[in-house]
Amino acid sequence: MDTHVQAPPATPAAAGRYPDRGQPQAWTARQADEDRSWVLRLAPAHVEALHKALAHAKTVGKPLLQWGQADFPLDEATQAILREAIATTQGRWGMCLLKGFPVDVWSEEDTRLAYWGIGLYMGVGRPQNRASDVMTDVRDAGGSYKTKGGRGYNTNAELDFHMDSCDVVALMCRRTAKSGGSSKVVSSIALRDEVARLRPDLLEVLHQPYYHSYQGAQDPSQPPYYPLSIFGNHPAQFAARTNRKNLVAAQRDFPEVPRWTPAQAEALDLLDELMAGEKLCYNMELERGDLQLLNSYVTLHSRTAFEDYEEPDLKRHLLRLWLAVPISQELPADWDVYYIDVRGGSVRGGMRGSGISPEFLEYEQRHAKALGMLFEPWAPKVRKEDGILPGGQA
């Protein structure tokens, strides 16, 4: 099946600055293993440019949200490979692995500063949790995953397949686990195609709204849940969104939301079976200095459980950014209940949380302008007092 047409760059400022990597396509685990065109590597000159930019950034003396690109000055060649990495996520594979960041010589704080500076060239950071943090630490902090309000990034648990609430999720690998912690990625286009091949009767079901829990990370003005289809209904651009844990949580915690029909439950079970299967599931071992970039609309990802080291600075540690990117696709119109702005190339996504600050609001508007992105001030499509009617209508 081929129903996805890659939209042109959404804004004039984005046109011509990013290489054309084609349109997203279905791929299998074997194809991802045999064709490594989605893997890029920094050259020594790029690394040297990063060292110089970091040295400058350490003299800036400003909070990260006040930084602009001039506070982490990169030469054009290094900017270009970062743009190429983002373009690769929007193309055939929907993912990119950019290798060679010098985390072995950067301290944890150096890595944090450098990663924020690198992100300034790739997109606009989005808030990720109840505290509205725009950079999070992915490491075992003793959290619980499948509990009310649980999130996977601060545990060592195996995760359900899911996508993150942004155009591109970016993971910088600083330390690997003693064992386990493998990244698993699936093409959601291939997943859709497999459902169509095996159970076409369930395809329509997955285009209907399911209720998802925000797990407490919504803006205080919003309801604690939202309706969104698993497979989007855009006439030309494929997009998918699922997270079994959040779907189950909505059923468990909110008796007012519609119960799953037998067909809806069967469709979710089929997705779980297919995503875990050898045909679709690609296992990716992240190494120190790797930057993994995943397009949230055409890939789904997971992680195996892991065993950590005892020594604190040897423990598995990744830094995560959620990015809105200048060449993102247009989203289905009815996904605005979650993403608010569905225009391609717009600043959107993230979990607002309750810690949005004036500094963040100034950052996102200023940085959207710097990247030539579409921007509208955030406002909820549905408010808590409105409720959400069955079928996803406000």
N, C-alpha and C positions, 0 to 999 in steps of 0.2 A: 504494500500500500504506500502511496506517496501523496499525502495531502498537505505537506508543509512547504510553503513558499517563503523563502527568506526575504524579509522586508528590507528595503534600502535603508541606509543610515537615517536615523530619525531626525537629525538636526543638521543644518548646513555646516556647523562647526565640526561635526564628526566626519563628514564626507571627505574622502581622500587621505585622511590621516591614518587609517587602519588598513592593513592588507586584507584582501579578499580571500577568505578561507572556505568559500562555498557555503552551502546551507546545511543545517543539521540533518543527519541521516541516521537510520537504524544501524547498529553494529552489534556484533556478538563478542563474547569474551575472546574467542580465538582470533577474530579480526583485530581487536585492540592489541593483542599480544604480538601479532605478526607485522602490523603496520604501526611503527612508532613515530609517525609524523606528528603526533600530538605531544611529543617530548621535546623540549628545548633545553639548551644548556648555556649558562653564562660563560662568556669568554673572559680571560684574565683582565682585559681592558675594562669590562663591565664591573668586575669585582673591585678593581682599583678605583673606579668612579664612585662606587658605593662607599668605600672607605673614606674617600675625600668628602663626600656628602655628609656622612656621619660625623666626621671631625668638625665640619662646619655646624651641623645641627646641635652638637653638644655645647656650642657657644651661644646659642640663640636665647636660651633662658625664658622661653614662653611655654605655656601649657600646650599640649598637642593639638587641641581644638583650635588654637589660634595660628597654627602653622599654615603657611602656603607653600607652594612648590619652591619658592625662592629660599625657604628655610632648609630645604634638603635638595640642593642644586645638583642635578644630574645632566651630563652631556647628552647630546641628541641621540647618540648610538644606544645609550642605556635606556633612555626614554623609549626608543623605537622597539627594543626587545620586550619591554613591558606592554606596549601597545600590541605587539605581535601575539603575546601571550593571551591578552584579552580577546583579540580577534579569533584566536584558535578556539576559545571557549564558545564563540558564537557560530563557528563553522561546523564542518563535517562531524567532528567527534563530540562536541559539546563539553570538552575538557582539555586541560593543558597541565603538564608537569614541567615546571621551570626549575632546573637543577643548578646547584653550585653556589648558593648563598653562603658566605663565610661565617656561619654560626659557630664554628669551632674556635674562632678567635674573638668573637664578640661575646661580651658578658650578657647576662639575661637582660639587663637594662639597655645595653647597646642594641641588642636584637629588637627590643620593643621600640626604641626610637627609630631604628632603621626601617623596621617593618611599617611603621606609620608613615614614614617619608615615602617609601615605595608605593604604599597604597594611594598616596596623593596623586600619583600619575596614572592610576588604574580606574579609580571611580570615587564615588562619595560613600563614606562609611555609614552604615545603618545601625541603629540600636538593636541589641541582641537579647535582652533579658529584662526582668522586673526592675533592675537598677538602671536600665537604659545605657549600659556600657557599650561603647563602640569598638572596643578591642577586648577579647576575652581569652583567658588561659584555658586550653584544653588539656586537663591533667586530672588525675584522680585526687579529689579533695574530700573523699569519703561520702560523696553524695549518693542518693538512691535514684534509680532510673525509673522503674515502673511503679511509681507511687504518685499520689496526688501532687501536682505541681513539679514533679521530677523532671530533670533535664539530663541528657546523656553526657554532656561535655565535661562535667566534673565528677565522673565515675570511671570505673575500669570495666564496666559491663559491656556485653555485646549489645549492639543497637539494632532496632528495627530499621529497615530501609526507609528513607525519608529524603526530603529535599529541604534546604534551609530557606528562610523567608527573605530572599534577596535575589538579584539577578545572578550574581556570582559569589559563591562561598570560597574564601581564600584561606588556606591552612599553611602556615610556615612551620616546618618541622625543625625543632631545636634539639630535642632528645628523643630517642626511640626507647621502647619498653625492653625489659629483660627478655620477654617472649610475648608473642601475640600482638594485638593492636593493628592487624592488617586492615587496610582500607579496601572496601568493596564497592564497586561502581557498576551500575546497570544503565543501559540506554533505555529511557522510558519510551522512546519511539519504537524500539524493538519489542519492548514489553507490550505496548498497545497492539503491535502487529501479531504477536503471539496469541493474545486474547482473541483477536479477530479470526485467527486461524483455528484455534481450538474451541472457543466458545463464543461465537459471534452473537449469541443471544444475550450474553452478559456485557457486551460492549456498550449498548445503549444505557445500561444501568450505571456504568462508570462515567457517563456524561451527565448524570443527574446529581443534584446537590447531596453531599454528605455533611453532617455537622462535625466540626472540629473544635476541640477545646484550646483556648489560648494558654492553658496551664498557668493562669494568673499573670501573664506578661502583657496583657492588653493595656491600652491607655485607660485611666480611670473612668473616662466618659463612655467607654465601649461596653457592650455585653461581653460576658465571659466566653462566648463561643461564636462561631460564624459558619455559614453554609458555603461550601465550595465543591464543585465537581472534581473528581479525580483526574479525568481527562477533560481539557478545556474545549470550549465550543467556538473558538475563533474560526472564521470561514477559511483562513489561509495559513495560519501559523499554529503549529502544534505546541501544546504546553501541557504538562502534567504536574500534579501535586498530590502527595499522599504521605501520611505518617500514622501507622496503625495505632501507636500509643495514644496519640491525641484524639483519634477517632474513638477508641475505646473509652478514653476519659470523658468525652462528651456524653456517651451513653451512660456511663457510671455516675457522673456527678450532676447531670442536669435532666431531671425527669420530664421537663417540659419540651425537650427536643424530640422530634419524631424518632421512634424506634426503627432500627434497621429492618427492612423486609428480608425474607429468606434469600431473595436474589442478591440483595446488597451484601449480605454476609458471605454468600457463596463467592461473589466477585472478589471481595477482599481476600478470602482464603486462596483463591486462584492466583491473585497477584503475589501473595507471600510465597507460594510454591514456585512460581516462575522466577521471581527475583533471586531466590536462593539457588536455583538450578545452575548446573555447570555451563549450560548453553549461553546464558545471558550474564552471569555474575563474573566480573573481572576482578581478580585480587591484585591489589597494587601495594607493594611494600614501600612505604615512604622512608627515605633515608635522611640523615641530618643534612640540612641545607636545601631540602626540597621545598618548593612552593607548589602546592596542589590547588588548581583552580577548576571549579565545576560550575557549569551552567545549570542553574536550578530548575529550569523548565524542560530540559531534555535529558537530564540524568537524575538518577536516584542513588543514594549512597548509604553505606553502613560501615560498621567496624566490628571486628572480632573482639572478644574479651582479651584482656592482657594481664600479665604478671609484671609487677614493677620491681625496680631495684630498691634496696633499703636506703642507700645514700641519697639525700635530698637532691643534689645537683646532677644525679644520674637518672632521675625519674623521668618517665615519658612526659614530654612537654611540647605542645604546639601552641602557636598563637593564631587566633582566628579573626578575620575581618569579614563582614558581610558588606558587599559592594553593590551599589547601583552604578551601572556602567553606561558610557555614552552611546554605545551601539547596541543596546538591548532591543529585544523584539517588542512588538505590540502584544498585549495580553487580551484574553477574552473580556468582553465588556462587563459581564456579570462577576468577574473577579475583582471588581472595584471595591466590593464590600471588605476585602482583605487588603489589597494593594493600594487602594485609594486612587492612585493615578496609573492608568493602564496604558498610557501612551508609550510608544517606543522611545528610548533615549531619555526617559524622565527619571527624576529622583523619586524612588518609591521603595516600599518594602521595609522590613525590619519589624521588631516587636517594640512598640513605643515604651512600654513600661511606665513607671511613675517617676522617673528621674530625669525627664527631658529638661535641659537647662537653657537659659538664654544664650549661653556660649555655644551650645550645640546648634540651636536654631540659626545663629549667625554663621556658624561654620558651614552648614549644609547649603544655605543660600549663596554664600560667597564662593564656595567651592564648585557648586553647580555652574555658576557663571564662568569660573575659570576653565571648566571642562566643556563648556558650550552645551550643557544639558538643559532640558526642559524642567522647570521648577514651579510648583504651586505650593503655598503654605499648607501644611497638613491639617485636615479636618475630617472627622469620622463620617462615613456614609450612613451609619446606623448608630444611634446613641442608646445607652443602657436603658433609658426610660421608654424608648420606642419598642424594645423587644424585637424578635425576629419571628415571623410567621412561618409555619410549615411550608416547605418548598423554597425557602430562602428569600422570601419577599419581605421587605421592611414594611 
